[in-house]
Amino acid sequence: MKMRIQMPTRRTLYRIVTVLLTVLVIVTLILANTLVGKLANRYGWYTDLRGETDYAVSEYCYTILGTVLQSTAEQTRTADPIEIIFCQTEENLRADATMSFIYRTATDLANRFDRIGVRCVDPVLDPVGVKAYRETPVVDPKTGEVTDTALSPLYSTSVIISCGTYHRIYSRTDFFVFEGEDLSTAWAYKGERKLAAGIIRAVDPQNPTVCLTSNHGEAYYDLELLYLLDDAGYKLSYADLSGDPIPAECSLIITFNPNKDFLSDDGISAVSEKEKLDAFLSVPGNTYLVFLTSGTPELPNLESYLSEWGISTAYHTAPSGIRYRYTVQDSSASLTSDGYTIYGKPVSTGRSGAILNGLSGDVVFKNATALLPASGYLPNGDGSYTRGSRTLYCLYETSDSAVSWANGAVVDRNSAMLMTLTEQTQAGGSSYVGVVASASFATEPFLQSAVYGNSDLLFRTLHTVGKTYTPEGLPVKPFSSATISTVTTAQKWKWTVGLAVLPAVLTLCIAVPVLVRRKHS
């Protein structure tokens, strides 16, 4: 009996070949991966993606300080030497895990500029060498006058910046960024900016005062905002406008998230804070900044004053007659899933574009309300509005996808302003009123960030209104970061859908021709 050997069909051969090719490809990939891994270990074929930063002084910092040192020397016709004094020996500084960062930055600056020197003095072994820096003048915050002197303690972690008769003592923590109130572990280094700000302050003859209003139930002024104002070269002071005089050297007044209205001479109160502000802003170079939020209660006197400067705060009036302040939401340009921590859109035209030119980094507005041009201000076609001698500039606005909520419903789908600056031109210069629609804009999470542009935007605003020198453009430098903090909710969805759909589409595009060919073969 003969056995008939049945030859495999064409379809079976295709299947066998397909399996063999699949196995061959997998084996090839495994061998290639193993080979590349061995060669990478042997020859160091690696790219560091850990986000490590170079902590050396940047060329941009050198440029800023070079300009400041030259300009101030020409302005004052003096060039007193600048000393950065450390209160321990050089050997100990180099061995210290944190002070070594500051010492390296200081020596880099000293190596670049002849006018800057670095000195190490141990206060215990050489108390005479630092005696002059222990005495600090006591300044009356209301008058700005020196009333007494106080002895300041010096520690091994103290850093002194001295120039002529000026000196200031900094602590180690001033040069690092910490998570909240935990000062045990720093997550970023800001020594470049802090030393640059300290040197600018030491040589700059312009040291105006910023008055922080304190009589309107203001929410707590975030310490990071105070640090930024200090770095910008302002002396900090608090002012109760209902009773305190505004110091003569004050050029900036800030009201941060007020919860009580301004006093007005309306027969009930004999004091008019609005008249005080008018007198203050009649002086060229003076500025008033207000930070509001979606939770700010209605403040008729303050808001009517802002409307005189072109800024109207948006409300929705319910059938009951109750007015509800707008809350801005933008789910496609938000850091959070609820859509209330949004990216502002910079205005790139006209004077606004000129003010913001060169700024980088996303600017974040959390729990923002909506600002609108006030009645009577006519548009100029470039994002600005004018009435008389005052011109309103919109610096940041919402994107086209943003909506405004009030009383639990969407009440407006039009774009709204998030940050404005109104300029009043007058003989001798200009004065300004600025409004930010988010109090969280000027808080630690966004001002400390190495990614967001909130701090540089504030520095740029201060420069625009008259502060000659600021350390703008000198960011904090994280030690390491594995967090992607600039991806919006919309971008997350795009990446998720893309990574899920793309492999399936590619597989389908390859599989369909193969199946069709097999079917007709």
LODRENFI-356388 format. One record per residue (C-alpha): y, x, z. Coordinates in steps of 0.2 Angstrom, whole numbers, padded with zeros to 4 digits, always signed. Example, Ala and Ser with C-alpha at 12.3 -4.5 7.8 and 13.67 -1.06 7.14 Angstrom:
-0022+0062+0039 -0005+0068+0036 
END
This chain:
+0000+0000+0000 +0016+0007-0005 +0032+0006+0006 +0048+0003-0002 +0063+0012+0005 +0078+0001+0004 +0094+0011+0000 +0109+0007+0010 +0121-0005+0002 +0139+0001-0003 +0146-0009+0012 +0135+0000+0024 +0140+0017+0017 +0158+0012+0020 +0154+0008+0038 +0145+0024+0041 +0159+0034+0033 +0172+0025+0043 +0163+0029+0059 +0161+0047+0055 +0179+0049+0050 +0185+0040+0066 +0174+0052+0076 +0180+0067+0066 +0198+0062+0069 +0196+0060+0088 +0186+0076+0089 +0200+0085+0079 +0214+0078+0090 +0205+0084+0106 +0202+0101+0099 +0220+0103+0093 +0226+0097+0110 +0216+0109+0119 +0221+0123+0107 +0239+0119+0109 +0238+0118+0128 +0230+0135+0129 +0243+0143+0117 +0257+0134+0127 +0251+0141+0143 +0249+0158+0136 +0266+0160+0127 +0276+0148+0137 +0279+0135+0124 +0288+0122+0135 +0305+0113+0135 +0312+0109+0152 +0315+0090+0153 +0318+0089+0172 +0337+0086+0170 +0341+0103+0179 +0360+0107+0178 +0369+0123+0176 +0380+0125+0192 +0391+0139+0185 +0409+0135+0182 +0412+0126+0165 +0424+0132+0152 +0433+0115+0154 +0436+0119+0172 +0443+0136+0168 +0455+0128+0155 +0461+0115+0167 +0465+0128+0181 +0473+0140+0168 +0485+0127+0162 +0489+0121+0180 +0492+0139+0187 +0503+0144+0172 +0513+0127+0172 +0516+0127+0191 +0521+0146+0191 +0534+0142+0178 +0540+0127+0187 +0542+0134+0204 +0545+0152+0198 +0533+0158+0211 +0515+0164+0209 +0509+0166+0227 +0491+0172+0228 +0477+0159+0231 +0464+0163+0244 +0447+0154+0246 +0441+0159+0263 +0423+0157+0270 +0420+0158+0288 +0404+0169+0288 +0398+0185+0280 +0394+0187+0262 +0376+0191+0266 +0374+0175+0276 +0383+0165+0262 +0371+0171+0249 +0356+0167+0259 +0362+0150+0264 +0354+0137+0253 +0369+0126+0251 +0384+0137+0255 +0378+0149+0241 +0383+0136+0228 +0401+0135+0235 +0402+0154+0236 +0396+0156+0218 +0408+0144+0211 +0423+0152+0221 +0418+0170+0215 +0417+0163+0197 +0434+0157+0199 +0441+0173+0207 +0433+0183+0193 +0442+0173+0179 +0459+0172+0188 +0468+0187+0195 +0478+0175+0206 +0463+0168+0215 +0454+0179+0228 +0439+0176+0239 +0438+0182+0257 +0424+0181+0270 +0429+0181+0288 +0418+0178+0303 +0429+0168+0316 +0418+0174+0330 +0420+0193+0326 +0437+0192+0319 +0447+0177+0327 +0464+0185+0322 +0459+0184+0303 +0459+0165+0304 +0471+0162+0318 +0484+0156+0306 +0473+0142+0298 +0468+0134+0315 +0485+0126+0317 +0487+0110+0306 +0503+0100+0306 +0502+0082+0312 +0510+0070+0300 +0516+0053+0304 +0508+0041+0291 +0522+0029+0291 +0537+0042+0289 +0528+0057+0282 +0537+0068+0294 +0528+0082+0304 +0528+0077+0322 +0516+0090+0330 +0503+0103+0327 +0485+0102+0331 +0471+0116+0333 +0458+0113+0320 +0440+0120+0324 +0432+0132+0312 +0414+0133+0309 +0402+0144+0299 +0402+0130+0285 +0421+0129+0284 +0430+0134+0268 +0449+0137+0268 +0460+0136+0253 +0477+0145+0256 +0492+0148+0245 +0509+0153+0253 +0513+0142+0268 +0500+0129+0263 +0482+0129+0269 +0468+0116+0270 +0451+0117+0279 +0436+0109+0270 +0419+0106+0277 +0402+0110+0268 +0399+0091+0265 +0415+0090+0255 +0406+0099+0241 +0391+0089+0239 +0386+0071+0236 +0374+0062+0248 +0365+0045+0248 +0375+0034+0259 +0378+0040+0276 +0363+0052+0276 +0371+0069+0276 +0354+0078+0278 +0350+0079+0259 +0362+0081+0245 +0357+0074+0228 +0372+0082+0218 +0384+0096+0219 +0403+0093+0216 +0409+0110+0221 +0417+0113+0205 +0428+0098+0205 +0432+0100+0224 +0438+0118+0223 +0448+0114+0207 +0456+0099+0216 +0459+0110+0231 +0467+0124+0221 +0478+0111+0211 +0484+0103+0227 +0488+0120+0234 +0499+0125+0220 +0506+0109+0214 +0523+0105+0221 +0521+0087+0217 +0512+0079+0232 +0516+0061+0232 +0510+0048+0245 +0498+0033+0241 +0501+0018+0252 +0486+0007+0255 +0491-0010+0260 +0483-0017+0276 +0490-0034+0280 +0481-0045+0268 +0464-0045+0275 +0459-0031+0263 +0441-0027+0262 +0436-0010+0268 +0443+0003+0257 +0428+0013+0251 +0428+0031+0256 +0424+0037+0239 +0440+0029+0233 +0450+0038+0246 +0441+0055+0242 +0446+0052+0223 +0464+0049+0228 +0464+0065+0239 +0456+0075+0224 +0470+0068+0213 +0483+0076+0225 +0489+0061+0235 +0493+0060+0253 +0485+0045+0260 +0494+0032+0271 +0492+0014+0276 +0507+0002+0275 +0509-0016+0282 +0522-0022+0269 +0527-0037+0281 +0535-0024+0293 +0533-0006+0288 +0545+0002+0276 +0538+0010+0261 +0539+0030+0263 +0552+0038+0251 +0539+0050+0244 +0527+0035+0240 +0524+0033+0221 +0508+0023+0222 +0503+0007+0232 +0486+0000+0231 +0479-0017+0237 +0460-0018+0237 +0451-0035+0237 +0464-0045+0247 +0459-0060+0256 +0476-0066+0263 +0491-0070+0252 +0507-0060+0251 +0522-0066+0261 +0536-0074+0252 +0554-0079+0257 +0550-0098+0256 +0558-0105+0271 +0542-0102+0282 +0543-0083+0281 +0559-0073+0282 +0550-0058+0274 +0546-0056+0256 +0534-0043+0251 +0537-0048+0233 +0555-0042+0235 +0549-0026+0243 +0537-0023+0228 +0551-0027+0216 +0562-0014+0224 +0548-0001+0224 +0544-0004+0206 +0562-0003+0201 +0561+0016+0203 +0554+0025+0188 +0537+0033+0191 +0531+0021+0204 +0515+0011+0202 +0506-0004+0210 +0487-0006+0208 +0477-0021+0213 +0458-0023+0214 +0451-0041+0213 +0434-0048+0212 +0425-0064+0208 +0425-0068+0226 +0443-0066+0230 +0451-0082+0236 +0466-0090+0228 +0482-0081+0232 +0496-0090+0224 +0510-0078+0229 +0501-0063+0224 +0495-0071+0208 +0512-0078+0203 +0519-0060+0205 +0505-0053+0194 +0509-0066+0181 +0527-0059+0180 +0519-0043+0175 +0509-0051+0162 +0492-0054+0171 +0485-0071+0174 +0469-0073+0184 +0457-0086+0176 +0453-0102+0185 +0443-0118+0181 +0449-0134+0188 +0436-0147+0192 +0438-0166+0190 +0441-0166+0209 +0456-0155+0207 +0448-0140+0216 +0451-0123+0207 +0437-0111+0204 +0439-0093+0200 +0430-0086+0185 +0415-0075+0187 +0410-0064+0171 +0392-0063+0166 +0385-0053+0151 +0366-0052+0150 +0366-0041+0135 +0377-0027+0142 +0372-0027+0160 +0364-0015+0172 +0355-0029+0181 +0344-0043+0176 +0357-0056+0183 +0370-0050+0171 +0384-0048+0183 +0385-0029+0183 +0392-0026+0166 +0398-0013+0155 +0417-0014+0150 +0422-0013+0132 +0436+0000+0129 +0451-0005+0118 +0453+0008+0105 +0469+0002+0096 +0487+0005+0100 +0493+0012+0116 +0477+0007+0125 +0467+0018+0113 +0479+0032+0116 +0477+0031+0135 +0458+0031+0134 +0457+0044+0120 +0444+0057+0125 +0436+0048+0139 +0417+0047+0139 +0404+0038+0150 +0401+0019+0152 +0413+0010+0164 +0405-0002+0175 +0412-0018+0182 +0402-0027+0195 +0405-0045+0201 +0420-0046+0190 +0432-0060+0187 +0442-0063+0171 +0460-0058+0167 +0470-0066+0154 +0488-0063+0147 +0501-0073+0156 +0511-0086+0148 +0526-0080+0139 +0519-0063+0134 +0517-0062+0115 +0503-0052+0107 +0508-0037+0097 +0491-0036+0087 +0485-0021+0095 +0478-0027+0111 +0495-0027+0120 +0507-0041+0124 +0526-0040+0127 +0539-0050+0136 +0556-0042+0138 +0555-0024+0145 +0537-0026+0150 +0522-0023+0140 +0504-0027+0145 +0490-0016+0139 +0472-0022+0140 +0462-0006+0143 +0444-0014+0145 +0438-0031+0141 +0421-0040+0140 +0410-0039+0125 +0408-0054+0113 +0392-0059+0121 +0400-0062+0139 +0403-0079+0146 +0413-0084+0161 +0405-0096+0175 +0414-0107+0187 +0408-0120+0199 +0390-0117+0193 +0393-0119+0174 +0398-0109+0159 +0417-0113+0157 +0422-0100+0144 +0414-0090+0130 +0429-0081+0125 +0432-0062+0128 +0442-0058+0144 +0451-0043+0150 +0443-0032+0164 +0457-0019+0167 +0475-0020+0162 +0491-0009+0164 +0508-0016+0162 +0522-0004+0159 +0540-0008+0163 +0553+0002+0153 +0569+0006+0161 +0583+0019+0162 +0575+0035+0168 +0557+0031+0164 +0543+0018+0167 +0535+0009+0182 +0518+0001+0181 +0507-0013+0188 +0488-0011+0185 +0474-0024+0189 +0456-0021+0189 +0445-0037+0189 +0431-0029+0200 +0433-0022+0217 +0416-0014+0216 +0423-0003+0201 +0430+0008+0214 +0416+0010+0226 +0403+0024+0230 +0389+0019+0218 +0400+0020+0203 +0413+0033+0208 +0400+0045+0213 +0389+0043+0198 +0386+0058+0186 +0384+0045+0172 +0397+0032+0173 +0415+0035+0168 +0424+0025+0182 +0431+0040+0191 +0437+0048+0176 +0445+0032+0171 +0454+0031+0187 +0460+0049+0186 +0466+0045+0168 +0476+0030+0174 +0484+0040+0188 +0489+0053+0175 +0496+0040+0164 +0507+0033+0177 +0514+0050+0182 +0502+0061+0191 +0504+0077+0182 +0487+0086+0187 +0470+0078+0191 +0453+0085+0190 +0448+0073+0177 +0432+0078+0167 +0424+0088+0181 +0409+0077+0185 +0396+0079+0199 +0381+0089+0195 +0364+0081+0200 +0351+0093+0207 +0337+0083+0198 +0336+0065+0192 +0321+0055+0184 +0331+0039+0184 +0337+0032+0167 +0353+0023+0174 +0362+0019+0158 +0349+0007+0150 +0356-0011+0149 +0345-0026+0150 +0346-0029+0132 +0341-0012+0128 +0326-0013+0140 +0320-0028+0130 +0322-0019+0113 +0312-0005+0119 +0299-0016+0126 +0297-0026+0111 +0298-0011+0099 +0285-0002+0108 +0273-0017+0109 +0276-0023+0091 +0277-0007+0082 +0260+0000+0085 +0253-0018+0080 +0263-0018+0064 +0257-0001+0059 +0239-0005+0062 +0241-0021+0052 +0249-0012+0038 +0235+0000+0037 +0221-0012+0040 +0225-0026+0028 +0224-0014+0012 +0208-0007+0018 +0200-0025+0021 +0206-0031+0004 +0199-0016-0005 +0183-0018+0004 +0182-0036+0000 +0185-0033-0019 +0174-0018-0020 
END
